[in-house]
Amino acid sequence: MKATPSLQFMMVPMLIGSPMSGTSKHLKKLKRSSRNPYMKVWELAPLKSTVRTTEFTSFRSGWEVIRKLPSLPPVGLSAAISEARDWMLNQPHSSSPPPKPLIRIEPIPRRSGSLSGFTDAAWNNTTGAAGLSWIADDLVSHSQHSATAYHVSSPLMAEALAVRSAINFALARGVEAISIFSDSQTLIKIINRQEMKTEIFGILHDIYHSALSFKSVKFSFIPRLANNNADSVANQALWAFKTPLV
């Protein structure tokens, strides 16, 4: 490998592994040296063992020997770069795929064809009128409904009429499974035990008979505080009620 002295002079920093500014004093010595520049290069190389440059006959022969010799640990900027490279190589490589964007997971909806009905009633013992309400909550919608009834003899009858109204509403819409919630604990106990109470005999008969049309039916008690919506609708229905002219 032939090169001009100027070119060989410029190659010194690359072989030493440090910036030009860090080897200025070596370069000055090299320019003043009467020996072949490549021999001075080998003497300046950071090697663990001493190199006998007098045995090198050419740059190529020197390179073949030098590249097989172990070098000293790097210092300064070279050491920092080497340590950073080693740190990166030693980091664990995760084989897991990159995280996917967060997706909001909604609660599992009720099966198609099912409905929850929240019922309540408001009764006026003076007029015998009652406001009935049922809140229908199905797979895709939430709706509230109301009706009024005459000649209602007790709060229990009013509550039973509200339950029957909710069941008839579900049947008219082809619902297959229904869950009825009422804040009348007495009525829920009577229905679940399939009792027949004289005061509401006819209404109970309708409820039991209609319940056979569903694949699944359930009657549950719900505290009044958890049934506020149905209670509000029932009171509004009673307030809007007007006694019919005789």
PyRosetta script that sets phi, psi and omega in degrees:
from pyrosetta import init, pose_from_sequence

init()
pose = pose_from_sequence("MKATPSLQFMMVPMLIGSPMSGTSKHLKKLKRSSRNPYMKVWELAPLKSTVRTTEFTSFRSGWEVIRKLPSLPPVGLSAAISEARDWMLNQPHSSSPPPKPLIRIEPIPRRSGSLSGFTDAAWNNTTGAAGLSWIADDLVSHSQHSATAYHVSSPLMAEALAVRSAINFALARGVEAISIFSDSQTLIKIINRQEMKTEIFGILHDIYHSALSFKSVKFSFIPRLANNNADSVANQALWAFKTPLV")
pose.set_psi(1, 114.1)
pose.set_omega(1, -179.4)
pose.set_phi(2, -102.1)
pose.set_psi(2, 142.6)
pose.set_omega(2, 177.7)
pose.set_phi(3, -156.0)
pose.set_psi(3, 152.2)
pose.set_omega(3, 178.3)
pose.set_phi(4, -69.6)
pose.set_psi(4, 156.8)
pose.set_omega(4, 177.8)
pose.set_phi(5, -56.0)
pose.set_psi(5, -36.3)
pose.set_omega(5, 179.4)
pose.set_phi(6, -64.3)
pose.set_psi(6, -41.7)
pose.set_omega(6, 179.3)
pose.set_phi(7, -66.4)
pose.set_psi(7, -42.1)
pose.set_omega(7, 178.2)
pose.set_phi(8, -63.4)
pose.set_psi(8, -35.5)
pose.set_omega(8, 178.2)
pose.set_phi(9, -62.9)
pose.set_psi(9, -40.3)
pose.set_omega(9, -179.7)
pose.set_phi(10, -71.8)
pose.set_psi(10, -21.0)
pose.set_omega(10, -178.2)
pose.set_phi(11, -82.0)
pose.set_psi(11, -11.4)
pose.set_omega(11, -176.5)
pose.set_phi(12, -59.0)
pose.set_psi(12, -48.1)
pose.set_omega(12, -178.8)
pose.set_phi(13, -61.5)
pose.set_psi(13, -35.5)
pose.set_omega(13, -179.1)
pose.set_phi(14, -66.1)
pose.set_psi(14, -39.2)
pose.set_omega(14, -178.8)
pose.set_phi(15, -73.6)
pose.set_psi(15, -31.7)
pose.set_omega(15, -179.8)
pose.set_phi(16, -77.4)
pose.set_psi(16, -30.5)
pose.set_omega(16, 178.6)
pose.set_phi(17, 88.3)
pose.set_psi(17, 25.4)
pose.set_omega(17, 178.9)
pose.set_phi(18, -137.3)
pose.set_psi(18, 160.8)
pose.set_omega(18, -179.6)
pose.set_phi(19, -61.3)
pose.set_psi(19, 161.6)
pose.set_omega(19, 179.9)
pose.set_phi(20, -58.1)
pose.set_psi(20, -42.2)
pose.set_omega(20, -176.1)
pose.set_phi(21, -63.6)
pose.set_psi(21, -28.0)
pose.set_omega(21, -177.5)
pose.set_phi(22, -79.2)
pose.set_psi(22, -9.0)
pose.set_omega(22, -176.1)
pose.set_phi(23, -124.5)
pose.set_psi(23, 19.7)
pose.set_omega(23, -175.7)
pose.set_phi(24, -58.6)
pose.set_psi(24, -40.1)
pose.set_omega(24, -177.6)
pose.set_phi(25, -69.1)
pose.set_psi(25, -31.9)
pose.set_omega(25, 177.6)
pose.set_phi(26, -71.5)
pose.set_psi(26, -36.6)
pose.set_omega(26, 180.0)
pose.set_phi(27, -65.4)
pose.set_psi(27, -39.8)
pose.set_omega(27, 178.9)
pose.set_phi(28, -62.5)
pose.set_psi(28, -42.0)
pose.set_omega(28, 177.8)
pose.set_phi(29, -63.3)
pose.set_psi(29, -38.5)
pose.set_omega(29, -177.3)
pose.set_phi(30, -66.2)
pose.set_psi(30, -39.5)
pose.set_omega(30, -179.3)
pose.set_phi(31, -67.4)
pose.set_psi(31, -35.1)
pose.set_omega(31, 179.8)
pose.set_phi(32, -80.0)
pose.set_psi(32, -14.5)
pose.set_omega(32, -176.0)
pose.set_phi(33, -70.7)
pose.set_psi(33, 138.3)
pose.set_omega(33, 177.1)
pose.set_phi(34, -87.0)
pose.set_psi(34, -8.7)
pose.set_omega(34, -179.7)
pose.set_phi(35, -79.3)
pose.set_psi(35, 168.8)
pose.set_omega(35, 177.6)
pose.set_phi(36, -62.5)
pose.set_psi(36, 135.7)
pose.set_omega(36, -176.8)
pose.set_phi(37, -58.6)
pose.set_psi(37, -38.4)
pose.set_omega(37, -175.2)
pose.set_phi(38, -65.9)
pose.set_psi(38, -26.5)
pose.set_omega(38, 176.9)
pose.set_phi(39, -68.3)
pose.set_psi(39, -38.3)
pose.set_omega(39, 177.4)
pose.set_phi(40, -66.8)
pose.set_psi(40, -33.7)
pose.set_omega(40, 176.9)
pose.set_phi(41, -59.1)
pose.set_psi(41, -47.7)
pose.set_omega(41, -177.7)
pose.set_phi(42, -64.3)
pose.set_psi(42, -35.3)
pose.set_omega(42, 179.4)
pose.set_phi(43, -67.9)
pose.set_psi(43, -30.1)
pose.set_omega(43, -179.8)
pose.set_phi(44, -86.0)
pose.set_psi(44, -11.3)
pose.set_omega(44, -178.2)
pose.set_phi(45, -63.6)
pose.set_psi(45, 137.9)
pose.set_omega(45, -178.9)
pose.set_phi(46, -77.1)
pose.set_psi(46, 76.9)
pose.set_omega(46, -178.2)
pose.set_phi(47, -108.0)
pose.set_psi(47, 154.0)
pose.set_omega(47, -179.7)
pose.set_phi(48, -72.4)
pose.set_psi(48, -32.0)
pose.set_omega(48, -177.4)
pose.set_phi(49, -111.2)
pose.set_psi(49, 157.3)
pose.set_omega(49, 179.5)
pose.set_phi(50, -75.7)
pose.set_psi(50, 138.4)
pose.set_omega(50, -178.8)
pose.set_phi(51, -103.6)
pose.set_psi(51, 130.3)
pose.set_omega(51, 177.5)
pose.set_phi(52, -92.4)
pose.set_psi(52, 89.8)
pose.set_omega(52, -174.2)
pose.set_phi(53, -70.7)
pose.set_psi(53, -15.4)
pose.set_omega(53, -178.5)
pose.set_phi(54, -68.2)
pose.set_psi(54, -18.2)
pose.set_omega(54, -179.5)
pose.set_phi(55, -85.8)
pose.set_psi(55, -9.4)
pose.set_omega(55, -179.1)
pose.set_phi(56, -82.7)
pose.set_psi(56, 131.1)
pose.set_omega(56, 179.7)
pose.set_phi(57, -98.8)
pose.set_psi(57, -16.3)
pose.set_omega(57, -179.6)
pose.set_phi(58, -156.9)
pose.set_psi(58, 168.9)
pose.set_omega(58, 177.1)
pose.set_phi(59, -61.2)
pose.set_psi(59, -42.3)
pose.set_omega(59, -178.9)
pose.set_phi(60, -63.7)
pose.set_psi(60, -42.7)
pose.set_omega(60, -179.1)
pose.set_phi(61, -65.6)
pose.set_psi(61, -36.7)
pose.set_omega(61, 177.3)
pose.set_phi(62, -66.2)
pose.set_psi(62, -41.0)
pose.set_omega(62, 180.0)
pose.set_phi(63, -62.7)
pose.set_psi(63, -40.1)
pose.set_omega(63, -179.2)
pose.set_phi(64, -61.8)
pose.set_psi(64, -32.6)
pose.set_omega(64, 179.0)
pose.set_phi(65, -81.3)
pose.set_psi(65, -46.4)
pose.set_omega(65, -174.2)
pose.set_phi(66, -62.3)
pose.set_psi(66, -41.7)
pose.set_omega(66, -174.4)
pose.set_phi(67, -66.2)
pose.set_psi(67, -14.0)
pose.set_omega(67, 179.5)
pose.set_phi(68, -95.6)
pose.set_psi(68, -8.0)
pose.set_omega(68, -177.3)
pose.set_phi(69, -90.3)
pose.set_psi(69, 143.0)
pose.set_omega(69, 177.1)
pose.set_phi(70, -70.6)
pose.set_psi(70, 143.4)
pose.set_omega(70, -179.0)
pose.set_phi(71, -103.7)
pose.set_psi(71, 164.9)
pose.set_omega(71, 177.6)
pose.set_phi(72, -73.0)
pose.set_psi(72, 158.0)
pose.set_omega(72, 176.8)
pose.set_phi(73, -59.3)
pose.set_psi(73, 146.2)
pose.set_omega(73, -179.8)
pose.set_phi(74, -69.2)
pose.set_psi(74, 154.3)
pose.set_omega(74, 179.6)
pose.set_phi(75, -129.7)
pose.set_psi(75, 161.6)
pose.set_omega(75, 174.6)
pose.set_phi(76, 64.4)
pose.set_psi(76, -135.8)
pose.set_omega(76, -177.6)
pose.set_phi(77, -62.4)
pose.set_psi(77, -38.1)
pose.set_omega(77, 179.5)
pose.set_phi(78, -62.5)
pose.set_psi(78, -38.9)
pose.set_omega(78, 178.7)
pose.set_phi(79, -65.3)
pose.set_psi(79, -41.0)
pose.set_omega(79, 179.6)
pose.set_phi(80, -63.8)
pose.set_psi(80, -43.2)
pose.set_omega(80, 179.0)
pose.set_phi(81, -64.2)
pose.set_psi(81, -42.5)
pose.set_omega(81, -179.7)
pose.set_phi(82, -63.6)
pose.set_psi(82, -42.6)
pose.set_omega(82, 179.5)
pose.set_phi(83, -65.7)
pose.set_psi(83, -38.5)
pose.set_omega(83, 178.5)
pose.set_phi(84, -64.6)
pose.set_psi(84, -40.4)
pose.set_omega(84, 179.2)
pose.set_phi(85, -64.8)
pose.set_psi(85, -42.9)
pose.set_omega(85, 178.8)
pose.set_phi(86, -63.3)
pose.set_psi(86, -38.8)
pose.set_omega(86, 179.5)
pose.set_phi(87, -63.7)
pose.set_psi(87, -42.5)
pose.set_omega(87, -179.8)
pose.set_phi(88, -65.3)
pose.set_psi(88, -39.3)
pose.set_omega(88, -179.3)
pose.set_phi(89, -68.7)
pose.set_psi(89, -28.0)
pose.set_omega(89, -177.9)
pose.set_phi(90, -88.6)
pose.set_psi(90, -2.9)
pose.set_omega(90, 178.2)
pose.set_phi(91, -71.2)
pose.set_psi(91, 139.4)
pose.set_omega(91, 179.1)
pose.set_phi(92, -65.4)
pose.set_psi(92, 135.7)
pose.set_omega(92, 178.7)
pose.set_phi(93, -94.0)
pose.set_psi(93, 117.6)
pose.set_omega(93, -179.3)
pose.set_phi(94, -80.1)
pose.set_psi(94, 131.1)
pose.set_omega(94, 179.2)
pose.set_phi(95, -91.9)
pose.set_psi(95, -3.8)
pose.set_omega(95, -178.6)
pose.set_phi(96, -75.6)
pose.set_psi(96, 148.8)
pose.set_omega(96, -179.9)
pose.set_phi(97, -68.8)
pose.set_psi(97, 158.3)
pose.set_omega(97, 179.2)
pose.set_phi(98, -60.9)
pose.set_psi(98, 148.1)
pose.set_omega(98, -178.3)
pose.set_phi(99, -61.8)
pose.set_psi(99, 141.2)
pose.set_omega(99, 178.4)
pose.set_phi(100, -86.1)
pose.set_psi(100, 156.2)
pose.set_omega(100, 177.4)
pose.set_phi(101, -58.3)
pose.set_psi(101, 142.9)
pose.set_omega(101, -179.9)
pose.set_phi(102, -65.3)
pose.set_psi(102, 133.8)
pose.set_omega(102, 179.1)
pose.set_phi(103, -121.2)
pose.set_psi(103, 128.5)
pose.set_omega(103, 179.1)
pose.set_phi(104, -69.5)
pose.set_psi(104, 127.9)
pose.set_omega(104, -179.2)
pose.set_phi(105, -101.5)
pose.set_psi(105, 117.2)
pose.set_omega(105, 179.2)
pose.set_phi(106, -83.1)
pose.set_psi(106, 153.9)
pose.set_omega(106, 174.9)
pose.set_phi(107, -58.6)
pose.set_psi(107, 147.6)
pose.set_omega(107, 179.7)
pose.set_phi(108, -64.2)
pose.set_psi(108, 121.6)
pose.set_omega(108, -177.3)
pose.set_phi(109, -72.1)
pose.set_psi(109, 163.3)
pose.set_omega(109, 175.6)
pose.set_phi(110, -66.6)
pose.set_psi(110, 156.5)
pose.set_omega(110, -178.3)
pose.set_phi(111, -64.1)
pose.set_psi(111, 154.7)
pose.set_omega(111, -179.1)
pose.set_phi(112, -61.8)
pose.set_psi(112, 141.7)
pose.set_omega(112, 178.8)
pose.set_phi(113, 87.5)
pose.set_psi(113, 7.7)
pose.set_omega(113, 179.5)
pose.set_phi(114, -108.7)
pose.set_psi(114, 159.4)
pose.set_omega(114, -177.6)
pose.set_phi(115, -151.2)
pose.set_psi(115, 142.3)
pose.set_omega(115, 172.2)
pose.set_phi(116, -110.2)
pose.set_psi(116, 129.2)
pose.set_omega(116, -179.4)
pose.set_phi(117, -118.0)
pose.set_psi(117, 121.7)
pose.set_omega(117, 179.0)
pose.set_phi(118, -104.8)
pose.set_psi(118, 117.0)
pose.set_omega(118, -172.3)
pose.set_phi(119, -115.0)
pose.set_psi(119, 155.7)
pose.set_omega(119, 174.7)
pose.set_phi(120, -163.4)
pose.set_psi(120, 167.3)
pose.set_omega(120, -179.2)
pose.set_phi(121, -148.1)
pose.set_psi(121, 148.2)
pose.set_omega(121, 174.4)
pose.set_phi(122, -122.2)
pose.set_psi(122, 131.5)
pose.set_omega(122, -171.4)
pose.set_phi(123, -124.3)
pose.set_psi(123, 140.5)
pose.set_omega(123, 175.7)
pose.set_phi(124, -111.9)
pose.set_psi(124, 111.1)
pose.set_omega(124, -175.3)
pose.set_phi(125, -72.5)
pose.set_psi(125, -15.1)
pose.set_omega(125, 178.8)
pose.set_phi(126, -79.3)
pose.set_psi(126, -46.4)
pose.set_omega(126, -177.6)
pose.set_phi(127, -94.5)
pose.set_psi(127, -15.6)
pose.set_omega(127, -176.2)
pose.set_phi(128, 72.4)
pose.set_psi(128, 17.9)
pose.set_omega(128, 179.3)
pose.set_phi(129, -96.1)
pose.set_psi(129, 154.9)
pose.set_omega(129, -179.8)
pose.set_phi(130, -141.1)
pose.set_psi(130, 141.2)
pose.set_omega(130, 172.1)
pose.set_phi(131, -101.2)
pose.set_psi(131, 124.2)
pose.set_omega(131, -177.4)
pose.set_phi(132, -107.9)
pose.set_psi(132, 144.4)
pose.set_omega(132, 178.4)
pose.set_phi(133, -143.1)
pose.set_psi(133, 150.4)
pose.set_omega(133, 171.4)
pose.set_phi(134, -148.8)
pose.set_psi(134, 131.9)
pose.set_omega(134, 177.8)
pose.set_phi(135, -101.7)
pose.set_psi(135, 117.5)
pose.set_omega(135, -179.2)
pose.set_phi(136, -96.7)
pose.set_psi(136, 121.6)
pose.set_omega(136, -179.6)
pose.set_phi(137, -124.9)
pose.set_psi(137, 105.0)
pose.set_omega(137, -179.4)
pose.set_phi(138, -114.3)
pose.set_psi(138, -160.8)
pose.set_omega(138, -172.9)
pose.set_phi(139, -66.5)
pose.set_psi(139, -33.5)
pose.set_omega(139, -172.0)
pose.set_phi(140, -121.3)
pose.set_psi(140, -8.0)
pose.set_omega(140, -174.8)
pose.set_phi(141, -147.8)
pose.set_psi(141, 164.7)
pose.set_omega(141, 177.2)
pose.set_phi(142, -136.7)
pose.set_psi(142, 117.7)
pose.set_omega(142, -175.9)
pose.set_phi(143, -136.2)
pose.set_psi(143, 154.4)
pose.set_omega(143, 179.0)
pose.set_phi(144, -121.9)
pose.set_psi(144, 143.1)
pose.set_omega(144, -174.2)
pose.set_phi(145, -138.2)
pose.set_psi(145, 155.9)
pose.set_omega(145, -178.9)
pose.set_phi(146, -149.5)
pose.set_psi(146, 161.4)
pose.set_omega(146, 176.9)
pose.set_phi(147, -156.0)
pose.set_psi(147, 166.6)
pose.set_omega(147, 176.3)
pose.set_phi(148, -121.6)
pose.set_psi(148, 152.2)
pose.set_omega(148, -179.6)
pose.set_phi(149, -135.1)
pose.set_psi(149, 149.3)
pose.set_omega(149, 179.9)
pose.set_phi(150, -107.7)
pose.set_psi(150, 162.7)
pose.set_omega(150, 173.3)
pose.set_phi(151, 52.2)
pose.set_psi(151, 44.7)
pose.set_omega(151, 176.8)
pose.set_phi(152, -90.9)
pose.set_psi(152, 124.7)
pose.set_omega(152, -170.8)
pose.set_phi(153, -89.6)
pose.set_psi(153, -15.2)
pose.set_omega(153, -176.0)
pose.set_phi(154, -160.9)
pose.set_psi(154, 162.8)
pose.set_omega(154, 175.3)
pose.set_phi(155, -61.4)
pose.set_psi(155, -34.3)
pose.set_omega(155, -179.8)
pose.set_phi(156, -63.8)
pose.set_psi(156, -40.9)
pose.set_omega(156, 178.0)
pose.set_phi(157, -64.9)
pose.set_psi(157, -39.8)
pose.set_omega(157, 179.1)
pose.set_phi(158, -62.3)
pose.set_psi(158, -42.0)
pose.set_omega(158, 178.8)
pose.set_phi(159, -64.9)
pose.set_psi(159, -40.1)
pose.set_omega(159, 179.4)
pose.set_phi(160, -65.9)
pose.set_psi(160, -38.2)
pose.set_omega(160, 177.7)
pose.set_phi(161, -64.2)
pose.set_psi(161, -36.1)
pose.set_omega(161, 178.4)
pose.set_phi(162, -66.5)
pose.set_psi(162, -40.6)
pose.set_omega(162, 177.6)
pose.set_phi(163, -63.9)
pose.set_psi(163, -44.1)
pose.set_omega(163, 179.4)
pose.set_phi(164, -62.8)
pose.set_psi(164, -38.2)
pose.set_omega(164, 178.3)
pose.set_phi(165, -62.7)
pose.set_psi(165, -40.4)
pose.set_omega(165, 179.2)
pose.set_phi(166, -65.9)
pose.set_psi(166, -39.9)
pose.set_omega(166, 179.6)
pose.set_phi(167, -65.8)
pose.set_psi(167, -44.0)
pose.set_omega(167, 179.2)
pose.set_phi(168, -63.2)
pose.set_psi(168, -35.7)
pose.set_omega(168, 177.7)
pose.set_phi(169, -62.9)
pose.set_psi(169, -43.8)
pose.set_omega(169, -179.4)
pose.set_phi(170, -67.0)
pose.set_psi(170, -40.5)
pose.set_omega(170, 179.4)
pose.set_phi(171, -62.9)
pose.set_psi(171, -39.7)
pose.set_omega(171, -178.6)
pose.set_phi(172, -65.6)
pose.set_psi(172, -21.4)
pose.set_omega(172, -178.8)
pose.set_phi(173, -104.9)
pose.set_psi(173, 10.1)
pose.set_omega(173, 174.9)
pose.set_phi(174, 71.2)
pose.set_psi(174, 25.7)
pose.set_omega(174, 178.5)
pose.set_phi(175, -68.7)
pose.set_psi(175, 137.9)
pose.set_omega(175, -177.6)
pose.set_phi(176, -97.2)
pose.set_psi(176, -28.2)
pose.set_omega(176, -178.9)
pose.set_phi(177, -134.5)
pose.set_psi(177, 134.7)
pose.set_omega(177, -176.5)
pose.set_phi(178, -138.5)
pose.set_psi(178, 143.8)
pose.set_omega(178, 173.5)
pose.set_phi(179, -124.3)
pose.set_psi(179, 119.5)
pose.set_omega(179, -178.7)
pose.set_phi(180, -101.3)
pose.set_psi(180, 130.8)
pose.set_omega(180, 178.1)
pose.set_phi(181, -119.9)
pose.set_psi(181, 128.7)
pose.set_omega(181, 179.8)
pose.set_phi(182, -137.1)
pose.set_psi(182, 145.9)
pose.set_omega(182, 177.9)
pose.set_phi(183, -91.0)
pose.set_psi(183, 11.2)
pose.set_omega(183, 173.5)
pose.set_phi(184, -95.4)
pose.set_psi(184, 96.7)
pose.set_omega(184, -177.1)
pose.set_phi(185, -63.5)
pose.set_psi(185, -34.1)
pose.set_omega(185, 179.4)
pose.set_phi(186, -63.4)
pose.set_psi(186, -45.9)
pose.set_omega(186, -179.6)
pose.set_phi(187, -64.6)
pose.set_psi(187, -41.9)
pose.set_omega(187, -179.1)
pose.set_phi(188, -63.4)
pose.set_psi(188, -39.3)
pose.set_omega(188, 178.0)
pose.set_phi(189, -64.6)
pose.set_psi(189, -42.0)
pose.set_omega(189, 179.7)
pose.set_phi(190, -62.0)
pose.set_psi(190, -45.1)
pose.set_omega(190, -177.9)
pose.set_phi(191, -67.2)
pose.set_psi(191, -45.4)
pose.set_omega(191, -177.8)
pose.set_phi(192, -65.5)
pose.set_psi(192, -27.7)
pose.set_omega(192, 176.7)
pose.set_phi(193, -89.3)
pose.set_psi(193, -4.4)
pose.set_omega(193, -178.6)
pose.set_phi(194, 54.1)
pose.set_psi(194, 44.8)
pose.set_omega(194, 177.7)
pose.set_phi(195, -84.3)
pose.set_psi(195, 161.8)
pose.set_omega(195, 175.6)
pose.set_phi(196, -119.6)
pose.set_psi(196, 112.1)
pose.set_omega(196, -178.6)
pose.set_phi(197, -105.1)
pose.set_psi(197, 130.0)
pose.set_omega(197, -173.2)
pose.set_phi(198, -55.3)
pose.set_psi(198, -41.1)
pose.set_omega(198, -176.2)
pose.set_phi(199, -58.4)
pose.set_psi(199, -35.1)
pose.set_omega(199, -176.9)
pose.set_phi(200, -127.2)
pose.set_psi(200, 33.3)
pose.set_omega(200, -174.7)
pose.set_phi(201, -54.9)
pose.set_psi(201, -51.6)
pose.set_omega(201, -176.5)
pose.set_phi(202, -63.8)
pose.set_psi(202, -39.1)
pose.set_omega(202, -180.0)
pose.set_phi(203, -67.4)
pose.set_psi(203, -41.2)
pose.set_omega(203, 178.6)
pose.set_phi(204, -64.2)
pose.set_psi(204, -38.7)
pose.set_omega(204, 178.8)
pose.set_phi(205, -60.1)
pose.set_psi(205, -43.4)
pose.set_omega(205, 178.5)
pose.set_phi(206, -63.7)
pose.set_psi(206, -40.4)
pose.set_omega(206, -179.3)
pose.set_phi(207, -64.4)
pose.set_psi(207, -47.8)
pose.set_omega(207, -179.0)
pose.set_phi(208, -63.4)
pose.set_psi(208, -41.1)
pose.set_omega(208, -178.4)
pose.set_phi(209, -67.6)
pose.set_psi(209, -43.5)
pose.set_omega(209, -178.6)
pose.set_phi(210, -68.5)
pose.set_psi(210, -30.7)
pose.set_omega(210, -178.9)
pose.set_phi(211, -62.5)
pose.set_psi(211, -26.5)
pose.set_omega(211, 179.9)
pose.set_phi(212, -67.7)
pose.set_psi(212, -16.5)
pose.set_omega(212, -178.2)
pose.set_phi(213, -81.4)
pose.set_psi(213, -10.3)
pose.set_omega(213, -179.5)
pose.set_phi(214, -97.6)
pose.set_psi(214, 149.3)
pose.set_omega(214, 173.1)
pose.set_phi(215, -72.6)
pose.set_psi(215, -29.4)
pose.set_omega(215, 179.4)
pose.set_phi(216, -146.8)
pose.set_psi(216, 133.6)
pose.set_omega(216, 178.3)
pose.set_phi(217, -143.9)
pose.set_psi(217, 139.9)
pose.set_omega(217, -177.2)
pose.set_phi(218, -144.7)
pose.set_psi(218, 136.5)
pose.set_omega(218, 178.5)
pose.set_phi(219, -117.0)
pose.set_psi(219, 124.2)
pose.set_omega(219, -175.2)
pose.set_phi(220, -133.7)
pose.set_psi(220, 147.8)
pose.set_omega(220, 175.0)
pose.set_phi(221, -84.0)
pose.set_psi(221, 141.8)
pose.set_omega(221, 177.0)
pose.set_phi(222, -133.1)
pose.set_psi(222, 134.2)
pose.set_omega(222, 179.9)
pose.set_phi(223, -59.7)
pose.set_psi(223, 150.9)
pose.set_omega(223, -177.5)
pose.set_phi(224, -59.8)
pose.set_psi(224, -38.0)
pose.set_omega(224, -179.5)
pose.set_phi(225, -64.3)
pose.set_psi(225, -26.3)
pose.set_omega(225, 178.8)
pose.set_phi(226, -89.3)
pose.set_psi(226, -0.2)
pose.set_omega(226, -177.8)
pose.set_phi(227, -120.1)
pose.set_psi(227, 33.7)
pose.set_omega(227, -174.4)
pose.set_phi(228, -62.3)
pose.set_psi(228, -39.5)
pose.set_omega(228, -177.0)
pose.set_phi(229, -61.6)
pose.set_psi(229, -48.3)
pose.set_omega(229, -179.9)
pose.set_phi(230, -64.7)
pose.set_psi(230, -37.8)
pose.set_omega(230, 179.0)
pose.set_phi(231, -63.2)
pose.set_psi(231, -41.9)
pose.set_omega(231, 179.9)
pose.set_phi(232, -64.7)
pose.set_psi(232, -42.3)
pose.set_omega(232, -179.9)
pose.set_phi(233, -65.3)
pose.set_psi(233, -40.0)
pose.set_omega(233, 179.2)
pose.set_phi(234, -63.6)
pose.set_psi(234, -42.7)
pose.set_omega(234, 178.8)
pose.set_phi(235, -65.1)
pose.set_psi(235, -37.5)
pose.set_omega(235, 176.9)
pose.set_phi(236, -65.3)
pose.set_psi(236, -39.1)
pose.set_omega(236, 178.7)
pose.set_phi(237, -64.8)
pose.set_psi(237, -40.0)
pose.set_omega(237, 178.8)
pose.set_phi(238, -68.7)
pose.set_psi(238, -39.5)
pose.set_omega(238, -179.7)
pose.set_phi(239, -64.0)
pose.set_psi(239, -37.4)
pose.set_omega(239, -179.3)
pose.set_phi(240, -79.5)
pose.set_psi(240, -5.7)
pose.set_omega(240, -176.1)
pose.set_phi(241, -71.3)
pose.set_psi(241, 138.6)
pose.set_omega(241, 175.5)
pose.set_phi(242, -124.1)
pose.set_psi(242, 130.3)
pose.set_omega(242, -179.4)
pose.set_phi(243, -64.0)
pose.set_psi(243, 124.4)
pose.set_omega(243, -178.3)
pose.set_phi(244, -66.9)
pose.set_psi(244, 149.3)
pose.set_omega(244, 177.1)
pose.set_phi(245, -70.0)
pose.set_psi(245, 139.8)
pose.set_omega(245, 179.5)
pose.set_phi(246, -88.0)
pose.dump_pdb("model.pdb")
